[in-house]
Amino acid sequence: MQSAPLHPNEDQRLQSLLRLEVLDTEDERAFDELTELASTICGTSISLISLVDSDRQWFKSRVGLGAKETPRSLAFCAHAILQDEVFEVPDALQDSRFVDNPLVTQEPDIRFYAGAPLKAEDGMPLGTLCVIDQQPKQLSAEQRRALEVLSRQVISQLTLRLHTRKLERINRERDRFFAMISHDLRSPFNNILGFTKIMSQRADSLKPAQIVEFSKDILSGAMRVYQLLDELLQWSKQRLGGVACDLQRHNAVDLIDSTLPLVEDAAKLKSIEIKRDTDTDVYVTADATLAKTVIRNLLSNAIKYSDKGSCITLQAVNVGDVVELSVADTGAGISEELASRLFDGCVESIAGTEGESGSGLGLSLCQGFAQMQQGAMRYDASYTEGSRFIFSLPAA
């Protein structure tokens, strides 16, 4: 028995397969109908949609076979994915590669096999639509053509299935997001309306110190509203594909310094000092707008979860072929359980040290914007003095 060698681009092939999010899912009628049609057209007792995983072939749909998977080392389909066209074995007992294969010598007693590769959009073969019989035979030209056409329909269904799943996730995230936004907007708006009403009705009797205090509260509420609406706009643009990425060479210090004024008011309200600790000759390949958006979001979070009078440290250092921009605070830190979910879309927002609200989307947006710039985002679990987030970009 000859097991098939690995595909020349095996890692890329497996990545393409995993991106479909289909392995080990339930049977679905759309796929079962295609295997039934393949079996009928080719006149075989067995038809399978077989996806070749790292060490197994798993069947998304099967007609005439009870098993849900078999070892890759025995798989005819592992040979088929190495071909560009239909791979056909007229009589396995007459083929040295398969004559002693347990799938031939034992149940299901394969004699005939024909498999059309299932190719992803990037050209990687993921598996096959195959037909199998217990009697030797050979497909006609029309049957081979039909099997190829049906294999493309399988890929179309897999792609449609993935897009549908993504859309469902986006819709769930959207519904949750808008529910959180509507809830979180009420509190700062009520504060703004309440304080402005008091000031308008009692302006003549209020002391200067009271006016200053009310003004600070109004500013704080307005800034919270602005942050929530800004995250809503960023989320909408990202989901609708309206965010462009223009990668250029930028000085990291320039990106940081042009961002700091946007968070100064929030920091002053809590008497928080922001220290920038970086060399002046650190350069990155980035989109200036997206990079500054990420930095601003990280700083806003750090301010939100820092105590009054504390300090936030912002650094930019070269680490090999990347530059790591980090924002560290001295707040309460993040639990291990929450840290594991920080970048999983919309997570529940935790109130800041002064009761500041949020959408729970900021870090997910930051991660998406980082990846658009060929960068990355991570939480530094080894930092014990508070929270530290690291935004890495390619060094220029």
Secondary structure, DSSP 4 states (H G I P E B T S, - for coil): --PPPPPTTHHHHHHHHHHT--TTPPP-HHHHHHHHHHHHHHT-SEEEEEEE-SSEEEEEEEES---SEEEGGG-SHHHHTTSSS-EEES-GGG-TTTTT-HHHHSTT---EEEEEEEE-TTS-EEEEEEEEESS-----HHHHHHHHHHHHHHHHHHHHHHHHHHHHHHHHHHHHHHHHHHHHHHHHHHHHHHHHHHHHHSTTT--HHHHHHHHHHHHHHHHHHHHHHHHHHHHHHHHTT------EEEEHHHHHHHHGGGTHHHHHHTT-EEEEEE-TT-EEEE-HHHHHHHHHHHHHHHHHTSPTT-EEEEEEEEETTEEEEEEE--S----HHHHTTTTSSS-PPPP-TT-----S-HHHHHHHHHHHTT-EEEE-TT--SS-EEEEEEEB-
